Amino acid sequence: MHSTPESRKAIAVAFTYHPPREGQPDVYEQLRAKGRELAELIDVLAPSSRERSLALTNLEQAIMWANAAVARHG
């Protein structure tokens, strides 16, 4: 068996709804605002290309994962 207590805990955290606690919605908004600021800069400065699309996709993912970190562990 490959399952461990740590892996089961990680799965439980990943697949459980985490309602926002006091102060968290403001943190989410700050992260989204900075992500949007950078996304807009990339949109203006980077030529339309696969690489620009990947930069925007990965920025979106980074903000999503940062918000998940706050929700799950904040």
CORWOHU-V198584 format. One line per field, one symbol per residue. ss: DSSP state (2 for helix, 1 for strand, 0 for the rest). phi: phi as a letter, one per 30 degrees, with the letter a starting at -180 (. if undefined). psi: psi as a letter, one per 30 degrees, with the letter a starting at -180 (. if undefined). Layout:
# CORWOHU-V198584
ss: ???
phi: ???
psi: ???
This chain:
# CORWOHU-V198584
ss: 00002222222222000000000222222222222222222222200002222222222222222222222220
phi: .cdbedddddddddcbdcddceideddeddddddddededddddccdeaeddeddddddeddddddddddddbd
psi: kfkleeeeeeeeefhkkjkklkfeeeeeeeeeeeeeeeeeeeeefkkjleeeeeeeeeeeeeeeeeeeeeeff.
